[in-house]
Amino acid sequence: MLKVWWAIALNTWRETLRDKLLYSLVGFAVLVIAASLLAGSVSLGQDARVIENFSLTAMLVFLLVITYFIGTQLVFREVERKTIYLVLSKPVSRETFYLGKFFGLCLTILVAGLIMAAMFLIVLGVKTDNVPVAAYFAVGAIILEAWLLTAVSLLFSTFTSPLSSAVYTFGVTLIGHGSATIWLLAEKGSPVVRGLLEGVYYLFPNLEKFNLRNDVVFNLVPDVAQVGWILLYFVGYTAFLLILGVSIFRRHEF
Amino acid sequence: MSSKKQLATGRRQLADIKKLTILWVLAALVISYVSQLNYDAWRRYSPGKISVDYNVYIEPQPPSPMVARALSFGATEALADWYWLTLIQYYGGGTPNGKYRKLAELFDLVSELSPKFATAYETGLVILPGEGFVDEALLLGAKGERNLPEAWQPPYYTGLVYHIYKKDYLAAARAFERAATKPNAPDNAKYFAGIYYAKADSRQTAYLIFKNIAESTTSDFIRERSLKYLGQLDLIIFLEDSAGRYRAKYNRWPANLEELVRVGLIETLPANPLGRPLVIDPQTGEVREKLK
């Protein structure tokens, strides 16, 4: 079973490489280096701040772009090219196929994330001689967030077109990062609006939990409890999305 | 029509289309280039034709902090940096309008998006008052004190604003006193608090602060200056006591300090350790530094 998962995951990884994934890494490198070179001259000595904030935000955006454009096509492409019949005719269950795709893309995101993190940390280290510990946690949280959104994009891709699922996943990202605003609006709204918005707040993934980026400039290292809750939330919510996705995929008629 | 003829016609049509496409592209390029040149000329050299200042085109239009926070989708620090860079470019770009109208708004926005960005408060407190935003600078300082309770810089810089731009020495003294209680605050925070309390005539507080500085500072310069301020306060208190005895005897305050020597209440007029002349108010008996 694990061997089959791994084979599908590895195949997904190879497939993403063929999608010219590496271009996004080049884009990221250019952005980080350009930001670091410009930052010193125009930020009144706030180089480290600008490099940290811009690089970490860029890293999240690039990883999410990978999620939106690759994650939403993984299952769809197999169905469209009818290659899914080949796979499912073998002793491979739909669950294994679905989870293999998920872990394959997670592997892609992990590798891309680590390469980007290495670029960011090298530029930061060279430019400022100081890499805050909080940066490692922020990088980890960004990768976790991208993994969770991979599960979201896979879920949408089981019942809608790639473009629609990319748009829906983007919408979930915005709602997830707007959770503080949603809560603020809920507090100010009428009881009905409040109930509705609170429902949205709890139902949609609260991606602000994974936002440790804002703490990096002050090197605020998250405590053990915070890291524990983030991991638990990630595991719980991703498991929920995967189970939902698998159950829809199981009923899917090709 | 034979297939050869059809093919030839097709090729001709294709060639025509290619020529037309090139023409269209060239025309589009010429149109866009000319319009860009004209637009730039209009924007730069025709202030009479437009009712708003040129600066309105180049000055930033920051959103309200609430809107910016909502639209940041969590990337508040990155957005703060974006507006920080915008602010620096704006300030460094000169003031065609005569005033950096959006400067205070930008500092407010940056500090709202990144409440612990210490440099924003320090820079704002230094720059804003000079650009006519004294009250905004004080509000920024107060925000800095709330958001960075451990930092001595916001109250310290606030003290300077109160002194230079408001001439409110009591408020300046209070600000320096707050700064002096923060970790790693420079010794001269207490020293300044003492000076301003003295200016505001809160002598008792000034006396205590200078005494505290003289006992705790590691800087010889600050200790020496503090002891001199203490000496002046001692002298003022001594002279006011003597003036009180003069009043008890003659039922009026002395017209000047030399009168205290003349009637024998004091032997000589002691020298002020700070080297500044002292005078007495004949209406109230209050002794203070002679105003320049």
Chai-1 contact restraints between the chains, C-beta under 6 A:
chainA,res_idxA,chainB,res_idxB,connection_type,confidence,min_distance_angstrom,max_distance_angstrom,comment,restraint_id
A,V42,B,L85,contact,1.0,0.0,6.0,A-B,restraint_1
A,V42,B,I88,contact,1.0,0.0,6.0,A-B,restraint_2
A,L44,B,I88,contact,1.0,0.0,6.0,A-B,restraint_3
A,V50,B,D81,contact,1.0,0.0,6.0,A-B,restraint_4
A,N53,B,E77,contact,1.0,0.0,6.0,A-B,restraint_5
A,N53,B,A78,contact,1.0,0.0,6.0,A-B,restraint_6
A,N53,B,D81,contact,1.0,0.0,6.0,A-B,restraint_7
A,T57,B,A75,contact,1.0,0.0,6.0,A-B,restraint_8
A,T57,B,A78,contact,1.0,0.0,6.0,A-B,restraint_9
A,L174,B,F73,contact,1.0,0.0,6.0,A-B,restraint_10
A,H177,B,F73,contact,1.0,0.0,6.0,A-B,restraint_11
A,H177,B,G74,contact,1.0,0.0,6.0,A-B,restraint_12
A,G178,B,F73,contact,1.0,0.0,6.0,A-B,restraint_13
A,T181,B,A70,contact,1.0,0.0,6.0,A-B,restraint_14
A,E208,B,G74,contact,1.0,0.0,6.0,A-B,restraint_15
A,N211,B,G74,contact,1.0,0.0,6.0,A-B,restraint_16
A,N214,B,T76,contact,1.0,0.0,6.0,A-B,restraint_17
A,N214,B,E77,contact,1.0,0.0,6.0,A-B,restraint_18
A,V217,B,E77,contact,1.0,0.0,6.0,A-B,restraint_19
A,F218,B,K116,contact,1.0,0.0,6.0,A-B,restraint_20
